[in-house]
Amino acid sequence: MPGQQKRKRSRERAHRRATAVRGHWEPLFSTREHGEVKEYVRRLATERGISPECVRIDQFCGRTVHPTSYRVSVFVPEASA
């Protein structure tokens, strides 16, 4: 399957990075529109200079009663004391 190896390496790098740096994911934005999520992530990168590697998009799959929603979170490293 094309691109499968690239996705696997990307997930492995993200996992190594997550174990190397302690911190937490802080939710910033939630919506039901996919277009709004894409625009918000674009603005994060341009206005705040946040790296795409530090952004996580969660998709909560909906059913008839609960529509699909999206949540954008950013990784916040713990302050070293």
N, CA, C and O atoms as a GROMACS GRO file, in nm:
protein
  324
    1MET      N    1   0.085  -0.117   0.000
    1MET     CA    2   0.000   0.000   0.000
    1MET      C    3   0.090   0.124   0.000
    1MET      O    4   0.177   0.136   0.087
    2PRO      N    5   0.072   0.215  -0.094
    2PRO     CA    6   0.157   0.334  -0.104
    2PRO      C    7   0.148   0.422   0.020
    2PRO      O    8   0.039   0.450   0.069
    3GLY      N    9   0.264   0.467   0.068
    3GLY     CA   10   0.268   0.559   0.180
    3GLY      C   11   0.260   0.495   0.317
    3GLY      O   12   0.271   0.563   0.419
    4GLN      N   13   0.242   0.364   0.322
    4GLN     CA   14   0.225   0.297   0.450
    4GLN      C   15   0.353   0.305   0.534
    4GLN      O   16   0.347   0.329   0.655
    5GLN      N   17   0.468   0.285   0.471
    5GLN     CA   18   0.595   0.290   0.543
    5GLN      C   19   0.621   0.431   0.597
    5GLN      O   20   0.671   0.446   0.709
    6LYS      N   21   0.588   0.532   0.519
    6LYS     CA   22   0.607   0.671   0.562
    6LYS      C   23   0.520   0.702   0.684
    6LYS      O   24   0.567   0.765   0.779
    7ARG      N   25   0.395   0.657   0.682
    7ARG     CA   26   0.306   0.679   0.798
    7ARG      C   27   0.358   0.607   0.921
    7ARG      O   28   0.351   0.660   1.032
    8LYS      N   29   0.409   0.486   0.902
    8LYS     CA   30   0.463   0.409   1.014
    8LYS      C   31   0.582   0.481   1.076
    8LYS      O   32   0.589   0.492   1.199
    9ARG      N   33   0.674   0.529   0.995
    9ARG     CA   34   0.789   0.603   1.047
    9ARG      C   35   0.746   0.730   1.118
    9ARG      O   36   0.803   0.766   1.221
   10SER      N   37   0.647   0.797   1.065
   10SER     CA   38   0.596   0.919   1.128
   10SER      C   39   0.538   0.890   1.265
   10SER      O   40   0.563   0.964   1.360
   11ARG      N   41   0.460   0.782   1.277
   11ARG     CA   42   0.404   0.744   1.406
   11ARG      C   43   0.513   0.707   1.505
   11ARG      O   44   0.506   0.742   1.623
   12GLU      N   45   0.616   0.636   1.457
   12GLU     CA   46   0.727   0.598   1.545
   12GLU      C   47   0.803   0.720   1.595
   12GLU      O   48   0.839   0.726   1.712
   13ARG      N   49   0.827   0.818   1.508
   13ARG     CA   50   0.894   0.942   1.550
   13ARG      C   51   0.811   1.016   1.653
   13ARG      O   52   0.865   1.067   1.751
   14ALA      N   53   0.682   1.022   1.631
   14ALA     CA   54   0.593   1.090   1.725
   14ALA      C   55   0.594   1.020   1.861
   14ALA      O   56   0.592   1.086   1.965
   15HIS      N   57   0.597   0.888   1.860
   15HIS     CA   58   0.600   0.813   1.985
   15HIS      C   59   0.730   0.837   2.061
   15HIS      O   60   0.728   0.857   2.182
   16ARG      N   61   0.843   0.834   1.990
   16ARG     CA   62   0.973   0.861   2.055
   16ARG      C   63   0.977   1.002   2.111
   16ARG      O   64   1.028   1.023   2.221
   17ARG      N   65   0.924   1.097   2.038
   17ARG     CA   66   0.923   1.237   2.083
   17ARG      C   67   0.835   1.252   2.207
   17ARG      O   68   0.870   1.325   2.300
   18ALA      N   69   0.723   1.182   2.210
   18ALA     CA   70   0.631   1.192   2.323
   18ALA      C   71   0.692   1.132   2.449
   18ALA      O   72   0.668   1.182   2.559
   19THR      N   73   0.770   1.026   2.435
   19THR     CA   74   0.831   0.967   2.553
   19THR      C   75   0.952   1.047   2.599
   19THR      O   76   0.988   1.041   2.716
   20ALA      N   77   1.016   1.122   2.509
   20ALA     CA   78   1.134   1.200   2.545
   20ALA      C   79   1.099   1.329   2.617
   20ALA      O   80   1.175   1.375   2.702
   21VAL      N   81   0.986   1.388   2.585
   21VAL     CA   82   0.946   1.516   2.643
   21VAL      C   83   0.819   1.496   2.724
   21VAL      O   84   0.718   1.448   2.673
   22ARG      N   85   0.825   1.534   2.851
   22ARG     CA   86   0.706   1.522   2.936
   22ARG      C   87   0.619   1.645   2.916
   22ARG      O   88   0.669   1.756   2.901
   23GLY      N   89   0.489   1.624   2.917
   23GLY     CA   90   0.394   1.733   2.900
   23GLY      C   91   0.253   1.680   2.889
   23GLY      O   92   0.224   1.566   2.925
   24HIS      N   93   0.164   1.766   2.838
   24HIS     CA   94   0.024   1.725   2.822
   24HIS      C   95  -0.035   1.793   2.699
   24HIS      O   96   0.020   1.890   2.647
   25TRP      N   97  -0.148   1.741   2.654
   25TRP     CA   98  -0.219   1.797   2.540
   25TRP      C   99  -0.328   1.891   2.592
   25TRP      O  100  -0.411   1.851   2.674
   26GLU      N  101  -0.327   2.013   2.546
   26GLU     CA  102  -0.425   2.113   2.590
   26GLU      C  103  -0.522   2.142   2.476
   26GLU      O  104  -0.481   2.190   2.370
   27PRO      N  105  -0.652   2.115   2.496
   27PRO     CA  106  -0.750   2.143   2.391
   27PRO      C  107  -0.764   2.293   2.368
   27PRO      O  108  -0.772   2.372   2.462
   28LEU      N  109  -0.767   2.332   2.240
   28LEU     CA  110  -0.779   2.473   2.205
   28LEU      C  111  -0.909   2.506   2.133
   28LEU      O  112  -0.963   2.615   2.151
   29PHE      N  113  -0.958   2.414   2.053
   29PHE     CA  114  -1.069   2.445   1.963
   29PHE      C  115  -1.150   2.320   1.938
   29PHE      O  116  -1.095   2.211   1.925
   30SER      N  117  -1.282   2.336   1.931
   30SER     CA  118  -1.371   2.225   1.903
   30SER      C  119  -1.482   2.271   1.811
   30SER      O  120  -1.537   2.380   1.829
   31THR      N  121  -1.516   2.190   1.711
   31THR     CA  122  -1.620   2.226   1.616
   31THR      C  123  -1.676   2.101   1.551
   31THR      O  124  -1.625   1.991   1.569
   32ARG      N  125  -1.782   2.119   1.474
   32ARG     CA  126  -1.840   2.010   1.397
   32ARG      C  127  -1.807   2.021   1.249
   32ARG      O  128  -1.840   1.931   1.171
   33GLU      N  129  -1.743   2.130   1.209
   33GLU     CA  130  -1.711   2.153   1.068
   33GLU      C  131  -1.565   2.123   1.038
   33GLU      O  132  -1.476   2.180   1.101
   34HIS      N  133  -1.540   2.034   0.943
   34HIS     CA  134  -1.403   1.998   0.907
   34HIS      C  135  -1.327   2.116   0.848
   34HIS      O  136  -1.208   2.132   0.873
   35GLY      N  137  -1.393   2.198   0.772
   35GLY     CA  138  -1.330   2.315   0.712
   35GLY      C  139  -1.279   2.414   0.816
   35GLY      O  140  -1.173   2.474   0.799
   36GLU      N  141  -1.354   2.430   0.924
   36GLU     CA  142  -1.312   2.520   1.032
   36GLU      C  143  -1.187   2.466   1.100
   36GLU      O  144  -1.100   2.544   1.139
   37VAL      N  145  -1.178   2.336   1.114
   37VAL     CA  146  -1.060   2.275   1.176
   37VAL      C  147  -0.936   2.302   1.090
   37VAL      O  148  -0.832   2.342   1.142
   38LYS      N  149  -0.948   2.280   0.960
   38LYS     CA  150  -0.835   2.303   0.870
   38LYS      C  151  -0.790   2.449   0.875
   38LYS      O  152  -0.670   2.477   0.877
   39GLU      N  153  -0.884   2.541   0.876
   39GLU     CA  154  -0.851   2.683   0.881
   39GLU      C  155  -0.786   2.720   1.014
   39GLU      O  156  -0.691   2.798   1.017
   40TYR      N  157  -0.834   2.664   1.123
   40TYR     CA  158  -0.778   2.693   1.255
   40TYR      C  159  -0.633   2.643   1.265
   40TYR      O  160  -0.547   2.714   1.317
   41VAL      N  161  -0.607   2.524   1.215
   41VAL     CA  162  -0.471   2.469   1.218
   41VAL      C  163  -0.378   2.553   1.130
   41VAL      O  164  -0.263   2.577   1.167
   42ARG      N  165  -0.428   2.598   1.016
   42ARG     CA  166  -0.349   2.687   0.930
   42ARG      C  167  -0.313   2.816   1.003
   42ARG      O  168  -0.200   2.863   0.994
   43ARG      N  169  -0.411   2.874   1.074
   43ARG     CA  170  -0.385   2.998   1.150
   43ARG      C  171  -0.288   2.974   1.264
   43ARG      O  172  -0.205   3.060   1.292
   44LEU      N  173  -0.294   2.859   1.330
   44LEU     CA  174  -0.199   2.827   1.436
   44LEU      C  175  -0.056   2.830   1.382
   44LEU      O  176   0.035   2.883   1.446
   45ALA      N  177  -0.038   2.772   1.266
   45ALA     CA  178   0.096   2.764   1.207
   45ALA      C  179   0.147   2.902   1.164
   45ALA      O  180   0.264   2.932   1.184
   46THR      N  181   0.061   2.984   1.108
   46THR     CA  182   0.107   3.113   1.056
   46THR      C  183   0.115   3.220   1.164
   46THR      O  184   0.214   3.292   1.172
   47GLU      N  185   0.013   3.233   1.248
   47GLU     CA  186   0.009   3.341   1.345
   47GLU      C  187   0.089   3.311   1.471
   47GLU      O  188   0.161   3.398   1.521
   48ARG      N  189   0.078   3.190   1.523
   48ARG     CA  190   0.147   3.156   1.647
   48ARG      C  191   0.279   3.083   1.625
   48ARG      O  192   0.357   3.068   1.718
   49GLY      N  193   0.303   3.040   1.503
   49GLY     CA  194   0.427   2.969   1.474
   49GLY      C  195   0.437   2.832   1.538
   49GLY      O  196   0.546   2.785   1.567
   50ILE      N  197   0.323   2.768   1.560
   50ILE     CA  198   0.320   2.636   1.621
   50ILE      C  199   0.348   2.530   1.514
   50ILE      O  200   0.287   2.530   1.408
   51SER      N  201   0.440   2.440   1.545
   51SER     CA  202   0.477   2.334   1.453
   51SER      C  203   0.362   2.234   1.437
   51SER      O  204   0.295   2.202   1.536
   52PRO      N  205   0.338   2.185   1.316
   52PRO     CA  206   0.232   2.086   1.296
   52PRO      C  207   0.254   1.958   1.378
   52PRO      O  208   0.158   1.886   1.406
   53GLU      N  209   0.378   1.929   1.416
   53GLU     CA  210   0.406   1.810   1.496
   53GLU      C  211   0.352   1.824   1.638
   53GLU      O  212   0.331   1.724   1.706
   54CYS      N  213   0.329   1.947   1.682
   54CYS     CA  214   0.279   1.972   1.818
   54CYS      C  215   0.127   1.985   1.821
   54CYS      O  216   0.070   2.014   1.926
   55VAL      N  217   0.062   1.964   1.707
   55VAL     CA  218  -0.083   1.978   1.698
   55VAL      C  219  -0.145   1.839   1.681
   55VAL      O  220  -0.096   1.757   1.604
   56ARG      N  221  -0.252   1.815   1.755
   56ARG     CA  222  -0.326   1.689   1.744
   56ARG      C  223  -0.471   1.720   1.711
   56ARG      O  224  -0.532   1.808   1.773
   57ILE      N  225  -0.527   1.649   1.614
   57ILE     CA  226  -0.667   1.664   1.577
   57ILE      C  227  -0.738   1.534   1.610
   57ILE      O  228  -0.706   1.428   1.556
   58ASP      N  229  -0.835   1.544   1.699
   58ASP     CA  230  -0.916   1.428   1.736
   58ASP      C  231  -1.050   1.436   1.665
   58ASP      O  232  -1.113   1.541   1.662
   59GLN      N  233  -1.093   1.325   1.607
   59GLN     CA  234  -1.222   1.318   1.541
   59GLN      C  235  -1.310   1.223   1.620
   59GLN      O  236  -1.280   1.105   1.633
   60PHE      N  237  -1.418   1.277   1.672
   60PHE     CA  238  -1.514   1.196   1.747
   60PHE      C  239  -1.628   1.159   1.653
   60PHE      O  240  -1.709   1.243   1.616
   61CYS      N  241  -1.631   1.033   1.614
   61CYS     CA  242  -1.730   0.987   1.516
   61CYS      C  243  -1.869   0.989   1.575
   61CYS      O  244  -1.892   0.944   1.688
   62GLY      N  245  -1.959   1.042   1.498
   62GLY     CA  246  -2.095   1.056   1.546
   62GLY      C  247  -2.189   0.950   1.493
   62GLY      O  248  -2.154   0.870   1.406
   63ARG      N  249  -2.304   0.953   1.547
   63ARG     CA  250  -2.413   0.867   1.503
   63ARG      C  251  -2.532   0.958   1.477
   63ARG      O  252  -2.516   1.079   1.461
   64THR      N  253  -2.648   0.902   1.472
   64THR     CA  254  -2.767   0.979   1.444
   64THR      C  255  -2.791   1.086   1.550
   64THR      O  256  -2.826   1.199   1.517
   65VAL      N  257  -2.772   1.051   1.675
   65VAL     CA  258  -2.800   1.144   1.785
   65VAL      C  259  -2.685   1.243   1.805
   65VAL      O  260  -2.710   1.361   1.828
   66HIS      N  261  -2.560   1.196   1.796
   66HIS     CA  262  -2.443   1.281   1.819
   66HIS      C  263  -2.366   1.297   1.688
   66HIS      O  264  -2.308   1.201   1.639
   67PRO      N  265  -2.366   1.416   1.630
   67PRO     CA  266  -2.292   1.435   1.505
   67PRO      C  267  -2.141   1.431   1.526
   67PRO      O  268  -2.093   1.449   1.638
   68THR      N  269  -2.068   1.406   1.418
   68THR     CA  270  -1.922   1.402   1.424
   68THR      C  271  -1.869   1.538   1.466
   68THR      O  272  -1.916   1.642   1.420
   69SER      N  273  -1.769   1.536   1.556
   69SER     CA  274  -1.707   1.660   1.599
   69SER      C  275  -1.556   1.645   1.596
   69SER      O  276  -1.503   1.534   1.596
   70TYR      N  277  -1.487   1.758   1.593
   70TYR     CA  278  -1.342   1.762   1.585
   70TYR      C  279  -1.288   1.847   1.699
   70TYR      O  280  -1.350   1.946   1.738
   71ARG      N  281  -1.171   1.808   1.752
   71ARG     CA  282  -1.108   1.887   1.858
   71ARG      C  283  -0.960   1.902   1.823
   71ARG      O  284  -0.892   1.805   1.791
   72VAL      N  285  -0.912   2.026   1.831
   72VAL     CA  286  -0.771   2.057   1.806
   72VAL      C  287  -0.703   2.078   1.940
   72VAL      O  288  -0.749   2.158   2.022
   73SER      N  289  -0.593   2.007   1.962
   73SER     CA  290  -0.516   2.021   2.086
   73SER      C  291  -0.371   2.051   2.049
   73SER      O  292  -0.323   2.015   1.941
   74VAL      N  293  -0.301   2.117   2.141
   74VAL     CA  294  -0.160   2.147   2.122
   74VAL      C  295  -0.081   2.089   2.238
   74VAL      O  296  -0.128   2.090   2.352
   75PHE      N  297   0.039   2.039   2.210
   75PHE     CA  298   0.123   1.979   2.313
   75PHE      C  299   0.192   2.088   2.393
   75PHE      O  300   0.258   2.176   2.336
   76VAL      N  301   0.178   2.082   2.526
   76VAL     CA  302   0.240   2.179   2.615
   76VAL      C  303   0.341   2.104   2.701
   76VAL      O  304   0.302   2.024   2.786
   77PRO      N  305   0.472   2.129   2.679
   77PRO     CA  306   0.572   2.059   2.760
   77PRO      C  307   0.570   2.109   2.903
   77PRO      O  308   0.538   2.226   2.929
   78GLU      N  309   0.605   2.020   2.998
   78GLU     CA  310   0.611   2.059   3.138
   78GLU      C  311   0.728   2.156   3.158
   78GLU      O  312   0.834   2.141   3.096
   79ALA      N  313   0.708   2.252   3.245
   79ALA     CA  314   0.815   2.348   3.275
   79ALA      C  315   0.921   2.278   3.359
   79ALA      O  316   0.889   2.209   3.456
   80SER      N  317   1.046   2.296   3.322
   80SER     CA  318   1.153   2.234   3.399
   80SER      C  319   1.182   2.320   3.521
   80SER      O  320   1.208   2.440   3.508
   81ALA      N  321   1.179   2.261   3.638
   81ALA     CA  322   1.197   2.336   3.762
   81ALA      C  323   1.338   2.326   3.815
   81ALA      O  324   1.369   2.384   3.919
   0.00000   0.00000   0.00000
